[in-house]
């Protein structure tokens, strides 16, 4: 069953996330929690900042201690020398790193989160990973009396900075309800899709839909530019019809201008599509479009374009 959850009691019904933020800002003092945030990349840095600004006590960890010190100086929180140290005494621990292996490196071991987290705490993984890893982490955490939810996000760096992410969650209803008012600090929409792993599978669908739109826009722009159409006028026309999408309105012009020094990196989309294809294989499915675009990113990464915005797929059509 699908549940859109913003917070406890008042937000289960018709309340918007903005309403929840206002409600919980009113009772923030009684809701203040001790939190840990592991991973201060382009997403994690502002996400952890929103938690501190919401009145929580946040301790961060990052592989680069200089970046952790910068975060603490900017937002007023603290930093730990290891994931275990950051997690000590925390009511909730959020993780936002690169991939499955990165998650394991900060969760397990003598210095990992599970070595420091207290019994009864809630572990929240915002990293886009395989659903299998989410299920593995839930099992490992459960053996220590720690609860777990997988909560990948969508909205990119801008969404993280503006506190306007969409958060897709897999986990027990009670755990999601407890986490929701905290996650409202950086999530405009917090939705439970089902048990552990469901959040990651929802994120897979999200990425497949995104690259479908991007690949379609790239191919459409090839015709438009060859025919000499005015691109701003084209985008305005298409945005009023069935072709409308966030990608069209926010990325078509930059794709046409050959600008890719921003946004969600191609190397991360390549990683995410690999996760999608692995899941499809486990389910006995074939995903032709996803396979094709995954190969496109493979070629682009070999050409040194891994840090370019993921819409760089249009360059493959021009080569």
N, C-alpha and C positions, 0 to 999 in steps of 0.2 A: 504493500500500500504506500502511496506517495503522501508525504507530509511536508507542508510548508511551515517551517517553524521559525519564529522570530525570537521568542523568549518564553518564559513560563506564563502561566494562566492568561493574562490579558492579551497576549500576542498570538494565541493559537487561532484566533478567528479572523477578523477583518482588519486588524491593525497592520499598517505599513511598517517597514523597517525604520523609517523616519520617526513614526510615532513611538516605536519601541525605544529608539535612542532617547527621545524626550522623556519618556516614562522612566527609563533607567538612569538618566542623568539626575532625575529628581530623588531617586533612592540610592544613588551611587555610593554614598558613604557606607551604607549597610551592606552593599554588594561588593565592596572592594576586595580583590583577591591578590594572592601572591602568585605570580606567573613567571614562567621561563619561556624564552623564545630562542630556538636554536637555528641559526642560519640567517645572515644579514646581507643577502644578495639584493638585487634591484627590487624584489618583492618584499622580502623579509624585513629589510631596514625600515621602510615606512609602516609596514604592518605592526611591527613591534612598537614603533613610535606612537601609533594610534592607541595601543593598549595603555601605554604609560600616560598619555594625555587624557585618557578616559578615567584616570584616577587609580589604576591598578599599580601594584608594586612589581616591576618587571626586571628580571635579571636575564641578560642575553649571553649567548656564546656564539663566536664565529671563529673559523680557522685562522683568520687574520686578527690578531689581538688589537692591532691598530684600529681596525674598523669597528671593533666592539667598543674600544675606548672613545672613538669619535661619536658613536651612537649614544653612549652614556653621557658624554659631555653635552650633546645636543638636546637630549630628551630628559636627562636627570635621573635615569635608572642606573642599574649596576650591571657589572659583567662578571662572568665566571671564567676561570682558567680552563675548565673542561666542561663538557655537557653534563657530567654527573654533578659537578659543583653548582652549575647554574640551576639544575633541577631540584636541588636539595630544598625541602620544605615547600615546594610549589604546589598549589592546588591544581593547576593545569600547566602542561608543558606543550608548547607548539613547536613543530618542526617544519622548516621550509628550506630544503636543500636541493641538490641537483637531480639525482636519480636513485634507483634502488640501492646500489652499492653505497652511495653517499649516506642514505638513510641508515643502512646497517652500521656504517662506520661511526655514527653519532649515537646510536641506540644501544649497541652491544659493547661488551668489553668492560674492563675495569674502570674506564673513564667515561663510559657511555651513559646515556640518560637512565637506563634501567638500573645502573649501579648507584644512582643517587636519588631517584624519585621515591616518594613516600607511598606507602600502601593506601589505596583508596583514591589516589590522584587520577586525573584524566589526561591521557596522552592523545594529542591531536596532530595528525600528520597532514600538512598542507601540500606536501610535495606531490607532483604528478608521478605516480608509480604504477606498477602492475597491481592488479587486484589480488594476485597471489601473495605479494608482499604484505598487503594490508591484512590479509587473513593470518599470515605468519606472525605479524606484529601483535595482533589481537591475542593470539595464543600465547606468545611469549610474555606479554604484559599481564595477561590473566593469571599466569602461574605465580606472579608476584603480587596478586591482589590489586593490580592496576587496570583501570578501564581504558578502552581505546576506541577512537573513531577516525576513519579516513575522511579527509575534508579538502580535496583539491579545489583550486580556485580558478576562476576565469575573469578576465578584465584587464590583464596585463599590468605593466608598471604604472600606467596612468590611473587605473582602477585602484591599485594599491595605495598610491599617493593620495588619491581623493577619498579613500575609505569607501569605495563603491564597487567592491568585488562581489561576484556571484560565487557562493560557496555550496558545493555539492557534497552531501555527507552520507556515509554509510556507518551504521552503528545502532545501538539500542536507543529507543525513543527517549528514555529518561536521561541518558547521557547527552543526547543532542539538545534536549530541552534545557539542561543545565549549562551547556556550552553556548547556546544561542545568544543570550544577552551580552556575553563577553565578546563573541565574534562579531556582534553588531558594531563594534568599534571600527571595523574595516570592511564589513560585508553589508551591502544593501539588500541582499537576498540570501537567506540561509535555508536550504532545503534538504530534508532527509529523503533519500531515495529508497532506503531499505536497510538490510543488515550490512555488516562490515564488508567492504569490497564494492558496494553499490555506488559509492561516491566516485571511486576510480573508474568504474565502468561508464558512469554518466560522463565523466571528463573525456573518456575515449570517444564517445559519441559526439561531444562538443568539438573535439579536434578534427574529427572526420568531416563534420559539417563545415567547419571553418575552412579547411583546405579545399573542399569542394567549391565553396564560394570564391576563394582566391584563385584557384586554377581556372574557373569559369571567367572571372574578370580578366585574368591575364590573356586568355585566348580571345575574349571579346575585344580587348584593347588592341590586339594585333590587327584585327579587321578595321577598327575605328581609326587607328593611326595611318594605316595603309591607304584608307579611303579619304584621309584628310579631314575627318570630322573634328569639330571643336570639342575638346574633352570636357571642359567645365559644363558646357551646354548639354553634352551627352549624359554626364553624371546627374545633372538636375532633372533631365527627362526620365531617366531610368529610375531615379529615386522616388518618383511618383507612381511607379507601377509595380508589377509583380517581381521585378529584378531587385527591388530595394533590399539592402542589407547594410549592416554596420561596416563590413569590409568595403562595399561599394562607396559609401559616403565618406569613409575616413582613409581609405587606402588607394582607391582607383587613381586619383590625381597624382599621388606620390609615385605610384607604379609607372604611370605615363611619363613622369618627370625623371625616372630612373634614380630615385632617391630611396635609400634603404638603411640609413645610418641611425635607426631608432627602432623602437618596438620589440616584439617578441622574436628572439633570435632564431635563425634557420636551424642552427644546431640543436636547439631544444625542440623544435617542431619535428625534426628528423627523429629524435629520441622518442617523442610521444607517439609518432606514427608507428615506430617499431613496436611499442607496447600494444598498440591497437592490433597490429598484425599478429603478434603472439597470442593475444586473447582470441582473435578470430580463428587461428589455427587450433586452439584448444576447444573451440566450439564447433569445429568442422566447417567453418565458413570461408568463403573467398571474397575479398574486397578489392576488386580490380582498380578502382580509382585510387584508393589508399596505397596500393602497391605501386602504382605508376608514380604518384607524387613522392612517395618515399624514395624511389629511385632517382627522381629529379633532385631531391635534396642531397642524395648521395653524391651526385655529380657536382653540385654546387659546393658542397663541403670540400671535395677534392680540389676545387679551384680556389679555395681559401675564402669562401663567402659565408662561413659558418656563423659569424657575428652579425651579418646583415639581417635586416628585418625579414621575417618569413615570407613576405610577399615578393621576395627576390626571385621566385619561381618564373617570373616573366622573362628573366634574362636567359633561362634555358631555352625558351622559345625563339629567342633572337640569335642564338649561337649557331 
